[in-house]
Structure formats: structure tokens, C-alpha cells
Amino acid sequence: QMSAPKISVITPCYNAEHYLKQMINSVISQTYVKWELIIVDDCSNDNSVKIIKKFMRSDTRIKLLKLKNRSGAAFARNIAIKVAKGRYLTFLDADDYWDNNFLKYSKKSIKGHSIIYSELNFVNSDGKFIRRMKIVPKVNYNGILKGTPISCISVFIDLEKIGKKFFPLNCHREDLAYWLLLLKTCHEAYGFRFCEANYRYRVGSSSNKIQMAIKTWQDYRNQHNISFLRSIYFFSYYGFNSFKKFFLFYLIKLFK
């Protein structure tokens, strides 16, 4: 259907049958059409593979890779990065979706930059709008450690400028570790104010937030080799930003 995709979209998939159709249709509906969608199935035991294969029959831009052992999202993304043919790289999780102009606006905005990201909407499990996440104009390595404004579903990477790099697999926060890895090369990522990405947010328990905080601290110290005092400095920012973000979610939920 299309030769030489300009953009590679990577989706790890595990038991996502309820959301896959909306996700795939949101890629097919993009106004920019020179893309490939590489879905990596991580040993799903529901109808995910059947749904993906049905779409593949009518659109050759959609590709399926199947893992033999359950390996997690970061490993799945790495497998797809290896075979990606596009100049630009972006990610879309199986339960999230884009509005029609995400690829068009991202490709237009990245000119002159190595990595960009944009605003996103938080929606609930039914796709109902919760709130918009505003972005900061740019972020560097230290800024990411204070709480990342970059999301997997709104990031857009120029591989020609930055080269293929892979998600670290020995971290608790693999997405955060990936942004840090990329920012060692390009130093700054830039935020744009268009909002075409929809992140399906599920309010977890407070104990999950505490576990995430502990894992973030462990990554600072063990994986990123940040000194104790600098870790305290970055972690205080991270804690404040997380509290602000999730406190707002709970308030919205309370008064709805």
C-alpha cells in the first residue's frame, strides 16, 4: 500500500482485546499516511492476535511480531525498534489512542529538533475525558529526574539525528530511563502545545504510588548512579510533582 514508511509506530500488546480496535483505527485514521505500525504481542491469551491479524489483512502497513516468552513492554518495544524502517519513531500503547492529526503535527513540529513531545488528554477506561496534561516548553536530563513531562504516547524521535537506542531493561522505571538515555545524546527535548494523544488513566491505590516512589528512588541510586544528596534533591521535586498530579485526579474524581 505504501512504500518506505517515514514514521514507525511501536505498540507492545498484552491482553488488550477491549482497546485494540480503537488504538489501531486511530493510527489508520491519521491524516499523515506514510507510517508503519509494529505491534509486538507479549504472549496474549485473549483475542488480541486475532484482532491484529484481521486488520493486517486490509492494511499492509500493520505488522505483527510475536514473542515466545512473556517479556514486558520495554523488551517488546526494543524488538520493534530493531526492525523499524521509519526515520521517525513514536510509541502508542495498546489501550491508548490518538486523534487524527498526531503524526502530521508531530512531523511538522520536530523540524530542527531530535526529540519532541506534546500535550495529552487523560481519559478513563471508557474514553471519557478527565483532564489535559499541559507541557513544559523544554526539558533536559536533570529536568526528567524531577518528574518527566514526556509520555510514551506523545513522544516523537528523529532517528536520523539521534540513532536507534533501546530501552534499558534493568530499571523499574524503563520509560524514564529511556528518556535519560536519549537526553545524554541530544541534551534537550522540546514540548509542543497541540493535544492529539489520549492516555487511558486508571486511578490506582495509594500503595501503588508509594511502590512507584520507592522504585524511582532505587533507580536514582542503583541504575543512574546519582549521589545520595543529589538523589534527595531530585526526589523531593519528583514527590511534589507526583503529589500535585495525583491529588488533582482524586479531587476531580471526588467532585464528579
Phi, psi and omega in degrees: 000312179226129176268158175045079179297140177275331185235130174257121178257126185245129182230114168281141185226128172217114177048057185246028187303330183286338187242346187301317183300315180296318179298309183295317178299328180290334175281315179301327183278001181299140178287338172265126194251351183272072182228163166233141177250113179256110179259127179250111181275125185261059177063047176296145175242022173248208183268015184305309184297320179299317180295315181299314182297326178296316177294323181298329182294333182252354180214108185286353177284349181264128182235149180236129170243136181244126177277146180277332179231146178299122190228351178093162187296320183295316178298317180299316178298320181298320178300319180288322179302321181302321185260357182299136184253350184282158172288325183252149183234135174212167186232145175217112180291156190295337181258005178252177180201161179249157164277172196295338187253013183303309183292320180299309182293322181295314181297321179293320186283335187283349181308124180088355180238162176265319180224133171230166175213163183224176179291161176217157174264137167270128176235159179275185185298337178269001181086012180279132183301132174255300176194166177263138175265113178286158183245161170266151187297328176202161180214145175243189184304309181295324178298322178298321181295337180277351182134112190283132172273356183269133176243148178305324187273357177235002179281151180214123192238134176267103183292334179294327180272324191250343182079162179285125176231155190241150180297128172297140185255356185256018182248155173285320181254082189290327179292315178300317179297326180291316178298320179297319178298315180295321183285348171291334181269312188256349172075322179219143171245148187243137182261141179237151193266011172282152185229098184233002183252140182237115183257123182278109186259130175244122181290115180269180180282160179295331179295326176297320179296321179294318177298318179298319179296317179298317180294322178297315177301315180299321178295318177307311188280316190266323186262322184261358175053046178267137182298161183302312183294318178293326177298318177299317180300308182292322184292328178295320175295313180303314181298317180295314180297319179294315180301313181301315183295310186280331175298319178297319178300314182294324177297314179299317180296321183295319187264006178280000000 
